[in-house]
Amino acid sequence: MLKTHLLHPDILSALGRAGHGARVLIADGNYPFATGAHPNAARVYLNLAPGIVSATDALRVLATAIPLESAAVMLPDTGAAPAIFAEFRALLPAGMALQPLARAEFYSAARDSNTALVIATGEQRVYGNILLTIGVVSSQD
């Protein structure tokens, strides 16, 4: 029996195959799941209905299951940070900053061969996408 909060078998399998430097994309309901990430990335569809499962729900669980090295977000053309970014920051390890990327840069980073997993959510808030880089397990983990 698993003791972690993360129980989804396909997500666990993909994370088990990923390592330091691999990326995990948590994508909102507007993201192009099929074309917006590397073709070899595993895809898990948690988008049951609008708003279910949210991007922050997915991040809350993933943040307890894997070491995080960095996190990137897609910044709107206006440059204004959407409210969901504050929620992302609150769920990330203390002191971890969000790396803002322009839309084209974000898509390019998500399409990189290091993207091992795409989690499609039902998130309805705009710019509710976050690209996580897996870190290393420390002796304190």
Buried (B, 14 or more C-beta within 10 A) or exposed (E): EEEEEBEBEBBBEBBEEBEEEBBBBBBBBEBEBEEBBBEEBBBBEBBEEEBBBBBBBBBBBBBEBBBBBBBBBBBBEEEEBBEBBEBBBEBBEEEBEBBBBEEEBBBEBBBEEBBBBBBBBBBBBBBBBBBBBBBEEEEEE
